[in-house]
Each structure stands twice: as structure tokens, then as C-alpha cells.
Amino acid sequence: MTTIDDLRQTFFEESAEGLEALDTGLGELTESSSEEAVNAVFRAIHSIKGGAGVFGFSSLVDFAHVFETVLDQLRHGKLAAAPQVVEVLQKANDTLSDLVAMARSGEAPPANFDADSRSALTQLIGGGEGGDHDKGVADDFDDIDFQPIRAEDTEGELRRIGLVYRATQAQYDDKFAAVLNALRAVGKVDLQADIEAVPTLADCDPNQAYIVCTGAIETELNENELRDIVTGIDSSGSWALGDAVNETAAAAAEPADALPAVDLAPSAGETAPAAAAPAAAATQAAEHPEQRDATSGKHAATTTIRVDLEKIDRVVNMVGELVISQTMLGQMFQNVQGDPEGRMAQVLEDVFLHTRELKNAVMAMRAQPVRSVFQRMSRLVRELSVKTGKRVRLETFGEGTEVDKTVIERLSDPLTHIIRNAMDHGIESPDRRRAVGKAEEGTITLLADQRSSRIVIEISDDGAGIDPERVIKKARDNGLIPMEGHLSEDEINNLIFLPGFSTASGISEISGRGVGMDVVRRNVQDLGGRISLKSTPGRGMTIQLALPLTLAVMDGMIVKVATETYVMPISSIVECIRPSASEYHSLLGTRGALRLRGAIVPIVYLAELFDLSASRETTDESTVIIIETSEGVRVGIVVDQLCGHQQVVIKSIEENYGAVRGIAGATILGDGHVAFILDAERLGEFAKYPEFVTARREQYVQ
Amino acid sequence: MPNAAALKVLVVDDQFSVRQMTRLALEKIGVRLIHEAENGQEAFSVATAQPLDLIISDFNMPEMDGIGLLRAVRGHQAIRKLPFILITGRGDRELVVKAAQAGVNNYVVKPFDEATLRQKMEAVLGRLQ
């Protein structure tokens, strides 16, 4: 049974939606002050206020009330949506969402928490009024002369009058809808397309479509009054009403009894043409267009339902199991004899297809637009603008791009970090910008886009970009890289992802504690994503996050090493090659290397790493999978055999066992065996720090 | 004297949580037959589709607001006498005036408990059993 606590929870969910709508609406207001946007904003705030009242969050109600008063003025055109007004509203929105968050966590807002925002709001409406209202708010409006009205006996003299409408295609016009509207205003109309009232096919004119509707109206008016209404609008005689057609209506209600309806056809419509309706669907559609609108509107309002995430996850899990079973089935089928016509293969093919569709459909249920995260960022930019004194505009694209809910939830932190960095280090001060000939207002662009099975999020700014000299100096000062040696542009840019790197000369409040970009990279990698960076000194920089659409299923390459089977995520594979023996090199101090089109690629022998064999033997069958880590480092992974590409369901081993470096998870293969999913990022690290690998290997052995 | 358990009440509010709170209050009063609608338009089609004894509607809703619904009900021959209680927020005095002009039977101010709601209902329907 639903408790008030549950409902309070629901209220907070609704409030979150309301705040989002508020954000969107206010965003639209900055561009144009459309009436629709104002109304949406007003409604959102009003709902939050109403709900807060019901659940007893008085500080929320008080503030929302002032906010609402201002919006009401805006709505009635007493206040213009000037930029400075919208700014105040946006701040009020921030305050409001803080108040909601506090109400949710159960903490009392600090004294005068909303004072600033509140006074800014009251100033907009000439001061005082919001506060005034506040004091004067009573539970009843005793000063209003309001007398409750006792309900009267509502049972009026209702009578049922039959209705028939007949027309050919040519006769049918918009008067039909007008009559129907008029009838609806005076009673309850029940009118249906009547296929039964149509003569036999032989009597139909093949060049005509016939429209026949029969039914009745329940009204307090009498037949003559009703007739006046109808003929006042449509005098063509397509309508017939009265007791004469009552039977038709009754007959229409019982389609089995078709005879009377046909018999009645000539008598009911004196002026009606020889009616027949081969196109019943057309009749239905034409019946009452405006009601159709109403019902479709109603549908729009009720086509979403709230579903417990747990329930969806249960479906996701089952689909995962189904994918596994289906793969097993496929493998068994390979060994089955006696399907000469290929019919079993055909059915199996269908099963595969449907499973895939089902998987996509279920994944789509968990998907949410990135809008909510992007909107949080716009607030961040506003707040940071104030703190840094820099003027920055946030532009967003592709907010509708849908990603798995878990990915969305974990996207907020890295994005916040990146935007903080861009605001603090990237965008220059207005003076500086003017000096270098840029617009005083900086721009940060957020873009989301789906590219095949990944979602790409790009954060660009038009600030100073990365200064390579400073980065190198800083990295050397911090002992992150050797004092000598040349680094490529990419390598320099990637230095900012190193732990403990920070180029800000002083530690600012916003960023620059040196724990930033490395955490961001870790966050993104934990999501199975990659991060990359492009910078043009003086022009700005772009950070790109490539994230998987879903975390539950992925495309994997099945590989065999000695007796074991592993899965390598396709997303990190660059290419697979089968080098000849002479192309392997054993360089001192490394695990070995491969010469690949002139470049030296470090390699990792999987068999050795996982202690499946001590030697680094390669055979003619040995294949090297070239993977690329998020740092852009290429590493070759030596395996014995490639067994093919397969969708695998990711099962966490962390939950049941613990994290193992180099292993991202496990899955169940088509043959029912469990295989580990390799973690390309960590494998890359093994190649980079061979001595570390040895140490790890000793741990494995233990 | 109407029997609460036999009353058919339509609760209209676009916010699920608030709608359910009203429902809980009604259930405590003893009302068993409760219809729900999310906005005025939906409420209107519910109200015209079956006999009801009372509409309790919020004001602020998309599609058609509470006043719009009230006017539509009052303008509809078959249901124009249907008792109508409007839910208002604190400070919505202008709204109450407007609703009174449109022929509302009574109003109730959010937040309300079942005792208040009962009292407001009884002022319209007579003492409830």
C-alpha cells in the first residue's frame, strides 16, 4: 500500500522533473520570450509549490510563492523578460533547486538562505508584494464573500434521441464536425460508424465512399429543439433524428442483428443517397475529427508510466540470459545434422534477429536523454561566471541523445570537472580576451552525438587552449616526465591527465588542486569510455568522451590463449595481425616489441601474463591484437587464436570476488563456459611498466 | 444523507503525488469509488462518460486548467450541475473569486487534511454517512 512517505518520494521525483522543465523554460526565455515558455515555467513552479504545500515544506512554499508571483507578472505582461530579469529568475531557480534538495535530504535550510534571491525577485515586482503576500497568506480567504453552494439534484429530465448521419464523400464537409460540436454542448453524444447500415455490394456505386454514422444523444432538450440546432448548421438533410431512428441506434448496438438497419436505410434518411460504405475505415476516421484530436491529446498525456528501475533491470538481465542461451543454441546447431532445407537455420536466424531487437528495445527503456546532465552544467557555468568574473555562454547540442541511465548518472562528475577546468584555465578574462581580439564573452560548447555503438560527448571552449611550453615545464617540475627528450603534441596534451598534474600557478577555489583530469579519465574509463583531447594554443580546446551506449552488453572478440578463452572488447581493438616470426623483437627491459609499419609497438604475451605458460613462444597461428588505450598508446596483445566476434553479457566479478587488474568482468559463452573479459586499458599499462607486470605476476602465482 | 462509500468522486491533478494525497484523504473519509484524471481535458471526458457525484480538481494543469474544466462542466447540458470543489494554493484569492463567478460549489486550500476536506464536501453534498 502506498504510504505518505512513498508519495513524498514521488513528489521529489516530480519536483526534479519540474526543475528540469523550469531550466528548459528559462533557457528558452533567454532566447525569446514566448508565451509558451513562460507558461511552462509558471506551471512548473506552481506544481512544486502546490506539492510542497501538501507535504508540508513551508520554506519551499514561501520561496516558490515569491518566485511564482514574479512569473505571474511576467505571464500577464506586466514584466518583460529582459536578460537581467531572466538572470534573476535563473538564480531563483538555483535557489529553488537547492531548497528542494534540502527538503529531500531533510536538512533545514540555513537562516536567510534564500534572502538574496528573494529580495532580487521582490525588487523585480517593485518590492514588497511577495513579502506582503507571504504574511497575508491564510488558509481560508475569509474576506472573500464565498458561500459554498449546496449540490442540487442533478437528475434532469434526460431523454435519448436517435441520430443518423449519412453522406457520400462529396457531401461530407466540415459542417459534420460543427453539428457534432453543437450536439455535444447540449448532451452526451454517442455516435458510431455504422457498417451494418450499408446495403449489399451490388447496390454500391464503386466511385463513391459512403459515410454512415448512427447513434443517439442523451439530452434535456426535446427533439424539436435539437432539430433546430442541427438544421441551423447543416441544412443539407444529411442528419436525421428522432424516435424514428431510435431503432437504428439500437440495431447498431447489436451488429448481429443487421437486418433492421438495412431496412431502415431508406426511411431514415429521406434525402440520403443510396448509401453504402465500402470504406468503413474512412468513415471512422472522418467521424469527428476534433474528438480524435482530443483523444490523441489524452493519449499523449498518458503514454508514459513510471516503472521501478529494478523491474527494468530484471528484464535487462533476462534478456542477457536469453542472449547467452541463443548463442548456445547457435553453437549447438552447428553440430546438428539433418536440416537439408535450411528451415531450422531460418528459424534460428529469426530468433537471433528478434533477440537482438528485444535487447535494443530493453536497452532503450533504460536510456535517457543527456539533457538533464547538460542542464546541470548550465547552472554550473552561471555560478562559475560569477565567481571568476568571466563572461561565458554555454551552448548545447544534441541534448536529446539517449544514453543508459547509469552512464548518465556517472557523467555528471567528469563533465563538471572538465567545465570547471575550461572556465578556470581555458577561458581568459574579458580584458585578456579583448586584448587578443576575441569577443569578451567566452563560449563553451557541449555536444552529444551517437556514433555507432558509442555516444560521443564533446566539451569545447574558445579559450587559450593548452600552452605546450607551460605543460612541459610543469610536468618536469613535478617530476612527471624526464628533463630531456622530445614529446609529440598528443603526448604533451595527454600530460594533463597524469595524476598530480596542475598548471594553475595558484590553487584557486574552483579547480587547480591537481586532482582533476586524472580523476576524470578514471571516471570515463570506468564507464568503458575513452577520453581524448585536442588543443589549439590561443584558440581553445576540445575534450572528447566516447562512451558505450550501454553497460550490460558489449561486442567482444573471442580469443584463445593456451587452454583458456578470453573476450577482448571490440571497441578497443584497432586491428588484428598475424606477424611472421622475424617481426617480433625482444628488446631489453620490455616484454618484447613488434615492428608494425615502421613503428615499434610494445607487446604483451597474454599466456605469460596470466601464467598459462612461462614461455613467449609464438606459433604460426599466433595473432597479435593491436589495441589502443584511451591515452592513445598502442599495444599488441599476443594470443593463440581468434575465435570470432560475439555479443557478450557483462557479469561483474567485482561484486562476487574482487577487482582483478587486467580483467574487466566475465561472461558466459555460447558453449556454457565462463570467459573473462579483458580490460584493454590495464593491459596497456602492463606493457608500459614491465617491472610492474612481473610484480603482479608474482602475485598471481601466489 | 449521502453515503460516502457510494459516492463517485473524480480527482483531477497533474501531479501524481498530490493526486494520491487527495485520494488518501478521500479514502479516510470513506469514499471508495475514486476516478482520477491528469488534466482538465481528460477529466472532462471522464466526467461525460459516466455519472459522477463530485469533482475535486486542482487549478494548475496543462491542457485544460481547473477553471477551464469548471466552465466546460457548467456549460455541458448533461453534467452542468455536477458538484465541483476546486483545490487552490495559499494566496490564490483571485482564483477563488474567479471560480466563484464560474459557479464552483466550494474550494479547499492546500495543504488540507481529511477533516477539512470532509467539511468542505459536506458543505456541498450534505452530511456524509
HADDOCK unambig.tbl for C-alpha pairs under 7 A between the chains (distance, minus, plus):
assign (segid A and resid 7 and name CA) (segid B and resid 17 and name CA) 5.11 0.50 0.50
assign (segid A and resid 8 and name CA) (segid B and resid 17 and name CA) 6.94 0.50 0.50
assign (segid A and resid 10 and name CA) (segid B and resid 17 and name CA) 5.75 0.50 0.50
assign (segid A and resid 11 and name CA) (segid B and resid 17 and name CA) 5.27 0.50 0.50
assign (segid A and resid 43 and name CA) (segid B and resid 60 and name CA) 6.66 0.50 0.50
assign (segid A and resid 50 and name CA) (segid B and resid 89 and name CA) 6.21 0.50 0.50
assign (segid A and resid 50 and name CA) (segid B and resid 110 and name CA) 6.86 0.50 0.50
assign (segid A and resid 51 and name CA) (segid B and resid 18 and name CA) 5.93 0.50 0.50
assign (segid A and resid 53 and name CA) (segid B and resid 110 and name CA) 6.10 0.50 0.50
assign (segid A and resid 53 and name CA) (segid B and resid 111 and name CA) 5.26 0.50 0.50
assign (segid A and resid 54 and name CA) (segid B and resid 18 and name CA) 6.87 0.50 0.50
assign (segid A and resid 54 and name CA) (segid B and resid 110 and name CA) 5.84 0.50 0.50
assign (segid A and resid 54 and name CA) (segid B and resid 111 and name CA) 4.22 0.50 0.50
assign (segid A and resid 133 and name CA) (segid B and resid 91 and name CA) 6.83 0.50 0.50
assign (segid A and resid 137 and name CA) (segid B and resid 90 and name CA) 5.99 0.50 0.50
assign (segid A and resid 137 and name CA) (segid B and resid 91 and name CA) 5.30 0.50 0.50
assign (segid A and resid 138 and name CA) (segid B and resid 90 and name CA) 6.65 0.50 0.50
assign (segid A and resid 139 and name CA) (segid B and resid 90 and name CA) 6.39 0.50 0.50
assign (segid A and resid 139 and name CA) (segid B and resid 109 and name CA) 6.13 0.50 0.50
assign (segid A and resid 140 and name CA) (segid B and resid 109 and name CA) 6.89 0.50 0.50
assign (segid A and resid 141 and name CA) (segid B and resid 93 and name CA) 6.55 0.50 0.50
assign (segid A and resid 148 and name CA) (segid B and resid 105 and name CA) 5.35 0.50 0.50
assign (segid A and resid 148 and name CA) (segid B and resid 106 and name CA) 4.87 0.50 0.50
assign (segid A and resid 148 and name CA) (segid B and resid 123 and name CA) 6.17 0.50 0.50
assign (segid A and resid 148 and name CA) (segid B and resid 124 and name CA) 6.35 0.50 0.50
assign (segid A and resid 149 and name CA) (segid B and resid 105 and name CA) 4.52 0.50 0.50
assign (segid A and resid 149 and name CA) (segid B and resid 106 and name CA) 6.58 0.50 0.50
assign (segid A and resid 149 and name CA) (segid B and resid 124 and name CA) 5.82 0.50 0.50
assign (segid A and resid 150 and name CA) (segid B and resid 105 and name CA) 6.83 0.50 0.50
assign (segid A and resid 150 and name CA) (segid B and resid 123 and name CA) 6.54 0.50 0.50
assign (segid A and resid 150 and name CA) (segid B and resid 124 and name CA) 4.32 0.50 0.50
assign (segid A and resid 150 and name CA) (segid B and resid 125 and name CA) 6.22 0.50 0.50
assign (segid A and resid 151 and name CA) (segid B and resid 83 and name CA) 5.69 0.50 0.50
assign (segid A and resid 151 and name CA) (segid B and resid 124 and name CA) 5.47 0.50 0.50
assign (segid A and resid 151 and name CA) (segid B and resid 125 and name CA) 5.72 0.50 0.50
assign (segid A and resid 152 and name CA) (segid B and resid 81 and name CA) 6.97 0.50 0.50
assign (segid A and resid 154 and name CA) (segid B and resid 81 and name CA) 5.45 0.50 0.50
assign (segid A and resid 154 and name CA) (segid B and resid 82 and name CA) 6.61 0.50 0.50
assign (segid A and resid 185 and name CA) (segid B and resid 76 and name CA) 5.32 0.50 0.50
assign (segid A and resid 185 and name CA) (segid B and resid 77 and name CA) 6.41 0.50 0.50
assign (segid A and resid 186 and name CA) (segid B and resid 76 and name CA) 5.96 0.50 0.50
assign (segid A and resid 186 and name CA) (segid B and resid 77 and name CA) 4.54 0.50 0.50
assign (segid A and resid 186 and name CA) (segid B and resid 78 and name CA) 6.93 0.50 0.50
assign (segid A and resid 187 and name CA) (segid B and resid 76 and name CA) 6.82 0.50 0.50
assign (segid A and resid 187 and name CA) (segid B and resid 77 and name CA) 5.30 0.50 0.50
assign (segid A and resid 187 and name CA) (segid B and resid 78 and name CA) 5.30 0.50 0.50
assign (segid A and resid 188 and name CA) (segid B and resid 48 and name CA) 6.91 0.50 0.50
assign (segid A and resid 188 and name CA) (segid B and resid 78 and name CA) 6.63 0.50 0.50
assign (segid A and resid 219 and name CA) (segid B and resid 77 and name CA) 6.93 0.50 0.50
assign (segid A and resid 219 and name CA) (segid B and resid 78 and name CA) 6.37 0.50 0.50
assign (segid A and resid 298 and name CA) (segid B and resid 42 and name CA) 6.05 0.50 0.50
